[in-house]
Amino acid sequence: MAELIILGSPGLLRTQELYDRELRRLKERGALQRKLQEIDKLRSFRRVYVMGCGRSGTWLLTHVMGAFNDTDIVRQELDVAYFGLMMTNYSALVIKRNAVAYQAIKEIPESIEIAYIVRHPFDVLTSQLPGSGRLYHISPDRWLGEMSALRYLVDTRRKNTKIVRYEDLVTDPVETQSDLAGFYGFDIRVPITEIATVSNNPTEGPGHRSRKLDVYSIHKHRHDHNKLQYLRVIRIALGKTLDWVGMSYNYDLSIFDEAVN
């Protein structure tokens, strides 16, 4: 299991104050990469950051990464700076992004590999999260920011980055898991068809049940008049970013246009 550390602290003291202070320091330009190099001198291992907009399947992808051999999964949403506070005896450490990770996409060292999941924009923007206090969990501004980060990864051809479509993961899970394994050079420990995921998101409340892959989670917006009306209202705010996502990841946006006109 991953262990929190603060190198150079007296007796490896483990207090929240020390962790908070170190996290602030690690957010300074270049500090995280230097810290990773320092850790690797003690023990070298790979690091994978699971990213993607909320309601896109990031928890599902995190569980899939945990189905590979010799991967240590931190089942919390954390800032990328936590890689500078963690060591593991496994070959790879996997951390799931927190809600604002996209804002610092340009500062993530290339030595940290990224597994990014993308989902049809309309399903993301009309997804509901019990306990969040909002009708639709992801605001247009949040989605636009997340997609700006995704476009940065694509346009810069960032190294060590794998982008997965949620729809492929759900409809062709075996092939998608095999593709992920091939990209990262991991061996499959648990077939994806045997994975049952449980979100650790605190807004989902206690007692939520584990769930299998669900093909019926795709295109749910098409069958809900209220969702279509909401999408009609926000469509103009999504601008060319929506068009880029649709074209880049083969998402049919015309159904929405036909349904509400």
Contacts in CASP RR format, 6 or more apart in sequence:
PFRMAT RR
TARGET T0000
AUTHOR 0000-0000-0000
METHOD contacts of the structure
MODEL  1
MAELIILGSPGLLRTQELYDRELRRLKERGALQRKLQEIDKLRSFRRVYV
MGCGRSGTWLLTHVMGAFNDTDIVRQELDVAYFGLMMTNYSALVIKRNAV
AYQAIKEIPESIEIAYIVRHPFDVLTSQLPGSGRLYHISPDRWLGEMSAL
RYLVDTRRKNTKIVRYEDLVTDPVETQSDLAGFYGFDIRVPITEIATVSN
NPTEGPGHRSRKLDVYSIHKHRHDHNKLQYLRVIRIALGKTLDWVGMSYN
YDLSIFDEAVN
1 72 0 8 1.000
1 88 0 8 1.000
2 72 0 8 1.000
2 74 0 8 1.000
2 86 0 8 1.000
2 87 0 8 1.000
2 88 0 8 1.000
2 93 0 8 1.000
3 86 0 8 1.000
3 87 0 8 1.000
3 88 0 8 1.000
4 14 0 8 1.000
4 19 0 8 1.000
4 85 0 8 1.000
4 86 0 8 1.000
5 12 0 8 1.000
5 39 0 8 1.000
5 85 0 8 1.000
5 86 0 8 1.000
5 87 0 8 1.000
6 12 0 8 1.000
6 13 0 8 1.000
6 14 0 8 1.000
6 18 0 8 1.000
6 19 0 8 1.000
6 22 0 8 1.000
6 85 0 8 1.000
7 35 0 8 1.000
7 38 0 8 1.000
7 39 0 8 1.000
7 42 0 8 1.000
9 18 0 8 1.000
19 85 0 8 1.000
22 84 0 8 1.000
22 85 0 8 1.000
23 79 0 8 1.000
23 81 0 8 1.000
23 82 0 8 1.000
23 85 0 8 1.000
25 31 0 8 1.000
26 32 0 8 1.000
26 35 0 8 1.000
26 81 0 8 1.000
26 84 0 8 1.000
26 85 0 8 1.000
27 79 0 8 1.000
27 81 0 8 1.000
27 104 0 8 1.000
27 107 0 8 1.000
29 107 0 8 1.000
30 107 0 8 1.000
30 109 0 8 1.000
32 80 0 8 1.000
32 81 0 8 1.000
32 83 0 8 1.000
32 84 0 8 1.000
32 107 0 8 1.000
32 109 0 8 1.000
33 109 0 8 1.000
33 111 0 8 1.000
35 84 0 8 1.000
36 47 0 8 1.000
36 83 0 8 1.000
36 84 0 8 1.000
36 109 0 8 1.000
36 111 0 8 1.000
36 112 0 8 1.000
39 84 0 8 1.000
39 87 0 8 1.000
42 87 0 8 1.000
43 87 0 8 1.000
43 89 0 8 1.000
45 87 0 8 1.000
45 88 0 8 1.000
45 90 0 8 1.000
45 91 0 8 1.000
45 92 0 8 1.000
45 93 0 8 1.000
46 91 0 8 1.000
46 92 0 8 1.000
46 93 0 8 1.000
46 113 0 8 1.000
47 83 0 8 1.000
47 92 0 8 1.000
47 93 0 8 1.000
47 94 0 8 1.000
47 95 0 8 1.000
47 111 0 8 1.000
47 112 0 8 1.000
47 113 0 8 1.000
48 65 0 8 1.000
48 71 0 8 1.000
48 92 0 8 1.000
48 93 0 8 1.000
48 94 0 8 1.000
48 95 0 8 1.000
48 112 0 8 1.000
48 113 0 8 1.000
48 114 0 8 1.000
48 115 0 8 1.000
48 184 0 8 1.000
49 80 0 8 1.000
49 83 0 8 1.000
49 94 0 8 1.000
49 95 0 8 1.000
49 96 0 8 1.000
49 97 0 8 1.000
49 101 0 8 1.000
49 108 0 8 1.000
49 112 0 8 1.000
49 113 0 8 1.000
49 114 0 8 1.000
49 115 0 8 1.000
50 58 0 8 1.000
50 61 0 8 1.000
50 62 0 8 1.000
50 65 0 8 1.000
50 94 0 8 1.000
50 95 0 8 1.000
50 96 0 8 1.000
50 97 0 8 1.000
50 115 0 8 1.000
50 116 0 8 1.000
50 117 0 8 1.000
51 58 0 8 1.000
51 97 0 8 1.000
51 101 0 8 1.000
51 102 0 8 1.000
51 114 0 8 1.000
51 115 0 8 1.000
51 116 0 8 1.000
51 117 0 8 1.000
51 149 0 8 1.000
52 58 0 8 1.000
52 97 0 8 1.000
52 102 0 8 1.000
52 116 0 8 1.000
52 117 0 8 1.000
52 118 0 8 1.000
52 146 0 8 1.000
52 150 0 8 1.000
53 102 0 8 1.000
53 118 0 8 1.000
53 119 0 8 1.000
53 124 0 8 1.000
53 138 0 8 1.000
53 142 0 8 1.000
53 143 0 8 1.000
53 146 0 8 1.000
53 147 0 8 1.000
54 99 0 8 1.000
54 124 0 8 1.000
54 137 0 8 1.000
54 138 0 8 1.000
54 142 0 8 1.000
54 146 0 8 1.000
55 119 0 8 1.000
55 123 0 8 1.000
55 124 0 8 1.000
55 127 0 8 1.000
55 129 0 8 1.000
55 137 0 8 1.000
55 138 0 8 1.000
56 117 0 8 1.000
56 118 0 8 1.000
56 119 0 8 1.000
56 124 0 8 1.000
56 166 0 8 1.000
57 117 0 8 1.000
57 119 0 8 1.000
57 166 0 8 1.000
57 169 0 8 1.000
58 96 0 8 1.000
58 97 0 8 1.000
58 117 0 8 1.000
59 96 0 8 1.000
59 197 0 8 1.000
59 199 0 8 1.000
59 200 0 8 1.000
59 201 0 8 1.000
60 117 0 8 1.000
60 166 0 8 1.000
60 169 0 8 1.000
60 197 0 8 1.000
60 213 0 8 1.000
61 115 0 8 1.000
61 117 0 8 1.000
61 164 0 8 1.000
61 169 0 8 1.000
62 73 0 8 1.000
62 75 0 8 1.000
62 94 0 8 1.000
62 96 0 8 1.000
63 73 0 8 1.000
63 195 0 8 1.000
63 197 0 8 1.000
64 169 0 8 1.000
64 177 0 8 1.000
64 180 0 8 1.000
64 192 0 8 1.000
64 195 0 8 1.000
65 71 0 8 1.000
65 73 0 8 1.000
65 94 0 8 1.000
65 115 0 8 1.000
65 180 0 8 1.000
66 73 0 8 1.000
66 94 0 8 1.000
66 189 0 8 1.000
66 190 0 8 1.000
67 177 0 8 1.000
67 188 0 8 1.000
67 189 0 8 1.000
67 190 0 8 1.000
67 191 0 8 1.000
67 192 0 8 1.000
67 195 0 8 1.000
68 92 0 8 1.000
68 180 0 8 1.000
68 181 0 8 1.000
68 184 0 8 1.000
68 186 0 8 1.000
68 187 0 8 1.000
68 188 0 8 1.000
68 189 0 8 1.000
69 186 0 8 1.000
69 187 0 8 1.000
69 188 0 8 1.000
69 189 0 8 1.000
70 90 0 8 1.000
70 91 0 8 1.000
70 92 0 8 1.000
70 186 0 8 1.000
70 187 0 8 1.000
71 90 0 8 1.000
71 91 0 8 1.000
71 92 0 8 1.000
71 93 0 8 1.000
71 94 0 8 1.000
71 186 0 8 1.000
72 88 0 8 1.000
72 89 0 8 1.000
72 90 0 8 1.000
72 92 0 8 1.000
72 93 0 8 1.000
72 94 0 8 1.000
73 94 0 8 1.000
74 82 0 8 1.000
74 86 0 8 1.000
74 93 0 8 1.000
74 94 0 8 1.000
74 95 0 8 1.000
74 96 0 8 1.000
75 96 0 8 1.000
75 200 0 8 1.000
76 95 0 8 1.000
76 96 0 8 1.000
76 200 0 8 1.000
77 96 0 8 1.000
77 97 0 8 1.000
77 98 0 8 1.000
77 99 0 8 1.000
77 200 0 8 1.000
77 201 0 8 1.000
78 95 0 8 1.000
78 96 0 8 1.000
78 97 0 8 1.000
78 98 0 8 1.000
79 98 0 8 1.000
79 100 0 8 1.000
79 101 0 8 1.000
80 95 0 8 1.000
80 97 0 8 1.000
80 101 0 8 1.000
80 104 0 8 1.000
80 107 0 8 1.000
80 108 0 8 1.000
80 112 0 8 1.000
82 95 0 8 1.000
83 93 0 8 1.000
83 95 0 8 1.000
83 112 0 8 1.000
86 93 0 8 1.000
86 95 0 8 1.000
92 184 0 8 1.000
92 186 0 8 1.000
94 115 0 8 1.000
99 142 0 8 1.000
102 145 0 8 1.000
102 146 0 8 1.000
102 148 0 8 1.000
102 149 0 8 1.000
103 145 0 8 1.000
103 149 0 8 1.000
105 149 0 8 1.000
105 152 0 8 1.000
105 153 0 8 1.000
106 152 0 8 1.000
108 114 0 8 1.000
110 158 0 8 1.000
110 159 0 8 1.000
110 160 0 8 1.000
111 160 0 8 1.000
112 160 0 8 1.000
113 160 0 8 1.000
113 161 0 8 1.000
113 162 0 8 1.000
113 184 0 8 1.000
114 153 0 8 1.000
114 158 0 8 1.000
114 160 0 8 1.000
114 161 0 8 1.000
114 162 0 8 1.000
115 162 0 8 1.000
115 164 0 8 1.000
115 180 0 8 1.000
115 184 0 8 1.000
116 150 0 8 1.000
116 153 0 8 1.000
116 161 0 8 1.000
116 162 0 8 1.000
116 163 0 8 1.000
116 164 0 8 1.000
117 163 0 8 1.000
117 164 0 8 1.000
117 165 0 8 1.000
117 166 0 8 1.000
117 169 0 8 1.000
118 150 0 8 1.000
118 163 0 8 1.000
118 164 0 8 1.000
118 165 0 8 1.000
118 166 0 8 1.000
118 245 0 8 1.000
118 249 0 8 1.000
119 165 0 8 1.000
119 166 0 8 1.000
119 167 0 8 1.000
120 166 0 8 1.000
120 167 0 8 1.000
120 218 0 8 1.000
120 219 0 8 1.000
120 221 0 8 1.000
120 251 0 8 1.000
121 143 0 8 1.000
121 147 0 8 1.000
121 238 0 8 1.000
121 242 0 8 1.000
121 245 0 8 1.000
121 246 0 8 1.000
121 251 0 8 1.000
121 253 0 8 1.000
122 221 0 8 1.000
122 227 0 8 1.000
122 231 0 8 1.000
122 253 0 8 1.000
122 256 0 8 1.000
123 217 0 8 1.000
123 218 0 8 1.000
123 219 0 8 1.000
123 220 0 8 1.000
123 221 0 8 1.000
124 138 0 8 1.000
124 143 0 8 1.000
125 136 0 8 1.000
125 138 0 8 1.000
125 140 0 8 1.000
125 143 0 8 1.000
125 221 0 8 1.000
125 230 0 8 1.000
125 231 0 8 1.000
125 234 0 8 1.000
126 136 0 8 1.000
126 220 0 8 1.000
126 221 0 8 1.000
126 224 0 8 1.000
126 227 0 8 1.000
126 230 0 8 1.000
126 231 0 8 1.000
127 136 0 8 1.000
127 137 0 8 1.000
127 138 0 8 1.000
128 135 0 8 1.000
128 136 0 8 1.000
128 137 0 8 1.000
129 137 0 8 1.000
129 201 0 8 1.000
129 203 0 8 1.000
129 204 0 8 1.000
130 203 0 8 1.000
130 204 0 8 1.000
130 205 0 8 1.000
131 203 0 8 1.000
131 204 0 8 1.000
131 205 0 8 1.000
132 203 0 8 1.000
136 230 0 8 1.000
140 234 0 8 1.000
140 237 0 8 1.000
140 238 0 8 1.000
143 238 0 8 1.000
144 237 0 8 1.000
144 238 0 8 1.000
144 241 0 8 1.000
147 241 0 8 1.000
147 244 0 8 1.000
147 245 0 8 1.000
148 241 0 8 1.000
150 163 0 8 1.000
150 245 0 8 1.000
151 241 0 8 1.000
151 244 0 8 1.000
152 158 0 8 1.000
153 161 0 8 1.000
153 163 0 8 1.000
154 163 0 8 1.000
154 248 0 8 1.000
162 180 0 8 1.000
162 183 0 8 1.000
162 184 0 8 1.000
164 176 0 8 1.000
164 179 0 8 1.000
164 180 0 8 1.000
165 249 0 8 1.000
166 218 0 8 1.000
167 218 0 8 1.000
168 175 0 8 1.000
168 176 0 8 1.000
169 176 0 8 1.000
169 213 0 8 1.000
170 213 0 8 1.000
170 214 0 8 1.000
170 215 0 8 1.000
170 217 0 8 1.000
170 218 0 8 1.000
171 215 0 8 1.000
171 218 0 8 1.000
173 192 0 8 1.000
173 193 0 8 1.000
173 213 0 8 1.000
174 191 0 8 1.000
174 192 0 8 1.000
174 193 0 8 1.000
176 192 0 8 1.000
177 188 0 8 1.000
177 191 0 8 1.000
177 192 0 8 1.000
178 188 0 8 1.000
180 186 0 8 1.000
181 187 0 8 1.000
181 188 0 8 1.000
192 213 0 8 1.000
193 213 0 8 1.000
195 212 0 8 1.000
195 213 0 8 1.000
196 210 0 8 1.000
196 211 0 8 1.000
196 212 0 8 1.000
197 210 0 8 1.000
197 211 0 8 1.000
197 212 0 8 1.000
198 208 0 8 1.000
198 209 0 8 1.000
198 210 0 8 1.000
198 211 0 8 1.000
199 208 0 8 1.000
220 227 0 8 1.000
221 227 0 8 1.000
221 228 0 8 1.000
221 231 0 8 1.000
221 256 0 8 1.000
222 228 0 8 1.000
222 255 0 8 1.000
222 256 0 8 1.000
222 259 0 8 1.000
228 256 0 8 1.000
228 259 0 8 1.000
228 260 0 8 1.000
229 260 0 8 1.000
231 256 0 8 1.000
231 260 0 8 1.000
232 256 0 8 1.000
232 260 0 8 1.000
235 242 0 8 1.000
235 256 0 8 1.000
242 253 0 8 1.000
243 253 0 8 1.000
245 251 0 8 1.000
246 253 0 8 1.000
END
